Amino acid sequence: MINTSSLIESALAGDEAAFNQLVSLWYKRIYNYSLKHCGDEDLTADITQRTFIAVYRNLSKLKEKSRFKPWLYRIATNFCYEEGRRKSKSKTVPFAFSSNEEGEVTMVGDGEAKGSFFNPEHSFQQQELERILFDCLGQLSEDQRSVIIMKEYEGMKFHEIADALNASENTIKTRLYRGLKTLKLKLDEKNINKETIHYEL
């Protein structure tokens, strides 16, 4: 299987097919990441296209191939921030919360929470809950929202997120903790909790 580093080397040598493979390898992840940011499919497609155009134009400036992933997400994030300051349509994003004995809040995705609210018998209620969840996520600061999406959805490591957002790992951990805590509080304000929708908090 061809890896990212070898594709980058070939692309830098002028192999357009290699660059197209590089795009194919990462397109879906950047698309999904951007979609969770802006919630609009057309806008997401535009952001994703602009991201890879920027990659094509600036790939030669990437000094370390091992840092391609955070570099790529940094480009996408910048476009998301740019578009995020404009009005965009909402899109549902499924997630829930869990907390440990120390009160630290973490997020779990679709199907991971006990008593998940994705119950076919209550589809209308679920759609409304999802809308509220996404709305609350959208109320977070751009930095907190980016960290949550990168960590909880993209599965990125703290050092990768720190590189992508040009911040220290401690700063990233703080943003994640505060972002998830704020998100939980916003849901509590809307009476979205384990008693009302039967998922673990």
C-alpha positions as CSV (number, residue, x, y, z in Angstrom):
1,M,0.0,0.0,0.0
2,I,1.4,3.4,-1.0
3,N,1.8,5.7,2.0
4,T,1.4,9.4,2.3
5,S,5.2,10.1,2.4
6,S,5.9,8.3,-0.8
7,L,3.0,10.0,-2.6
8,I,4.3,13.4,-1.5
9,E,7.8,12.6,-2.8
10,S,6.4,11.5,-6.2
11,A,4.1,14.5,-6.3
12,L,7.0,16.9,-5.6
13,A,8.8,15.2,-8.5
14,G,6.0,16.1,-10.8
15,D,3.9,13.0,-10.8
16,E,0.4,14.3,-11.1
17,A,-1.1,10.8,-10.7
18,A,0.6,10.6,-7.3
19,F,-0.9,13.9,-6.2
20,N,-4.3,12.7,-7.3
21,Q,-3.8,9.6,-5.2
22,L,-2.8,11.8,-2.3
23,V,-6.1,13.7,-2.6
24,S,-8.1,10.5,-2.8
25,L,-6.4,9.3,0.3
26,W,-7.3,12.3,2.4
27,Y,-10.3,13.8,0.7
28,K,-13.0,12.0,2.7
29,R,-11.4,12.8,6.0
30,I,-11.1,16.5,5.2
31,Y,-14.6,16.6,3.8
32,N,-16.1,15.1,7.0
33,Y,-14.0,17.3,9.2
34,S,-15.1,20.4,7.4
35,L,-18.7,19.3,7.4
36,K,-18.8,19.0,11.2
37,H,-17.4,22.6,11.3
38,C,-19.8,24.3,8.9
39,G,-22.7,21.9,8.6
40,D,-23.4,22.8,4.9
41,E,-22.6,20.2,2.2
42,D,-22.1,22.6,-0.6
43,L,-19.9,24.8,1.5
44,T,-18.0,21.8,2.7
45,A,-17.3,20.7,-0.8
46,D,-16.0,24.2,-1.6
47,I,-13.8,24.2,1.5
48,T,-12.4,20.8,0.7
49,Q,-11.6,21.8,-2.9
50,R,-9.9,25.0,-1.8
51,T,-7.9,23.0,0.8
52,F,-6.4,20.7,-1.8
53,I,-5.8,23.5,-4.2
54,A,-3.8,25.1,-1.4
55,V,-2.0,21.8,-0.8
56,Y,-1.1,21.6,-4.5
57,R,0.3,25.1,-4.5
58,N,2.2,24.9,-1.3
59,L,3.3,21.3,-1.0
60,S,6.9,22.2,-1.8
61,K,6.9,24.4,1.3
62,L,6.3,21.5,3.6
63,K,9.6,20.9,5.3
64,E,8.8,17.6,7.0
65,K,6.7,15.0,5.3
66,S,5.8,13.5,8.6
67,R,3.9,16.7,9.5
68,F,1.7,16.5,6.4
69,K,-1.4,15.5,8.5
70,P,-1.4,18.4,10.9
71,W,-0.4,20.8,8.1
72,L,-3.3,19.6,6.0
73,Y,-5.8,20.0,8.8
74,R,-4.4,23.5,9.6
75,I,-5.2,24.5,6.0
76,A,-8.7,23.1,6.2
77,T,-9.2,24.7,9.6
78,N,-8.3,28.1,8.4
79,F,-10.8,27.9,5.6
80,C,-13.4,26.7,8.1
81,Y,-12.7,29.6,10.3
82,E,-13.0,31.9,7.3
83,E,-16.4,30.5,6.3
84,G,-17.5,30.1,9.9
85,R,-17.7,33.9,10.2
86,R,-20.3,33.9,7.6
87,K,-23.8,32.5,8.0
88,S,-24.1,28.8,7.3
89,K,-26.8,26.2,7.5
90,S,-26.9,23.8,10.4
91,K,-26.3,20.1,10.0
92,T,-26.8,17.3,12.6
93,V,-23.8,15.9,14.4
94,P,-24.4,12.9,16.7
95,F,-22.5,12.7,20.0
96,A,-23.0,12.1,23.7
97,F,-21.1,12.5,26.9
98,S,-19.6,10.5,29.7
99,S,-17.8,11.5,32.9
100,N,-15.5,9.7,35.3
101,E,-15.4,9.9,39.1
102,E,-13.2,13.0,39.0
103,G,-15.8,14.8,36.9
104,E,-13.8,14.9,33.7
105,V,-16.1,15.1,30.7
106,T,-15.4,13.1,27.6
107,M,-17.4,12.7,24.4
108,V,-18.6,9.4,22.8
109,G,-19.9,9.1,19.3
110,D,-22.8,7.4,17.6
111,G,-23.5,4.0,19.1
112,E,-20.9,4.3,21.9
113,A,-23.1,5.7,24.6
114,K,-25.3,3.5,26.7
115,G,-29.0,3.9,25.8
116,S,-28.0,5.8,22.7
117,F,-30.7,8.3,21.6
118,F,-30.6,6.9,18.0
119,N,-33.8,4.9,18.5
120,P,-35.9,4.4,15.4
121,E,-39.1,4.6,17.4
122,H,-38.4,8.2,18.3
123,S,-36.9,9.5,15.0
124,F,-38.5,13.0,15.3
125,Q,-37.3,13.5,18.8
126,Q,-33.8,12.3,17.8
127,Q,-33.6,14.7,14.9
128,E,-34.5,17.6,17.2
129,L,-32.0,16.5,19.7
130,E,-29.3,16.2,17.0
131,R,-30.2,19.8,15.9
132,I,-29.8,21.1,19.4
133,L,-26.5,19.2,19.9
134,F,-25.1,20.7,16.7
135,D,-26.4,24.1,17.6
136,C,-24.6,23.9,21.0
137,L,-21.4,22.8,19.3
138,G,-21.6,25.8,17.0
139,Q,-21.8,28.1,20.0
140,L,-18.3,27.2,21.2
141,S,-15.3,29.2,20.3
142,E,-13.7,28.2,17.0
143,D,-10.6,26.9,18.8
144,Q,-12.6,24.7,21.2
145,R,-14.8,23.4,18.4
146,S,-11.8,22.5,16.2
147,V,-10.1,20.6,19.1
148,I,-13.3,18.7,19.9
149,I,-13.8,17.7,16.2
150,M,-10.1,16.7,15.7
151,K,-9.9,14.7,18.9
152,E,-13.3,13.1,19.2
153,Y,-14.1,12.6,15.6
154,E,-10.8,12.5,13.7
155,G,-9.0,10.6,16.4
156,M,-6.0,12.9,16.2
157,K,-3.3,12.8,18.8
158,F,-2.7,15.8,21.0
159,H,0.6,16.6,19.4
160,E,-1.0,16.5,15.9
161,I,-3.7,18.8,17.0
162,A,-1.2,21.1,18.6
163,D,0.8,21.2,15.4
164,A,-2.3,21.8,13.3
165,L,-3.5,24.7,15.5
166,N,-0.1,26.1,16.3
167,A,-0.5,25.7,20.0
168,S,1.1,23.8,22.9
169,E,-0.3,20.4,23.9
170,N,-1.3,21.7,27.3
171,T,-3.3,24.5,25.6
172,I,-5.0,21.9,23.4
173,K,-5.9,19.7,26.4
174,T,-7.3,22.8,28.2
175,R,-9.4,23.8,25.2
176,L,-10.7,20.2,24.9
177,Y,-11.6,20.0,28.6
178,R,-13.2,23.5,28.7
179,G,-15.0,23.0,25.4
180,L,-16.6,19.7,26.4
181,K,-17.5,21.1,29.8
182,T,-19.1,24.2,28.2
183,L,-20.9,22.0,25.7
184,K,-22.4,19.9,28.5
185,L,-23.5,23.0,30.4
186,K,-25.2,24.3,27.2
187,L,-27.0,21.0,26.8
188,D,-28.0,21.1,30.5
189,E,-29.6,24.5,30.0
190,K,-31.8,23.0,27.3
191,N,-32.7,20.1,29.6
192,I,-30.7,17.6,27.5
193,N,-29.4,15.1,30.0
194,K,-29.4,11.5,30.9
195,E,-32.8,11.8,32.5
196,T,-34.5,13.3,29.4
197,I,-32.8,11.4,26.6
198,H,-31.4,8.3,28.4
199,Y,-27.7,8.5,27.7
200,E,-24.7,8.5,30.0
201,L,-23.4,11.9,31.3
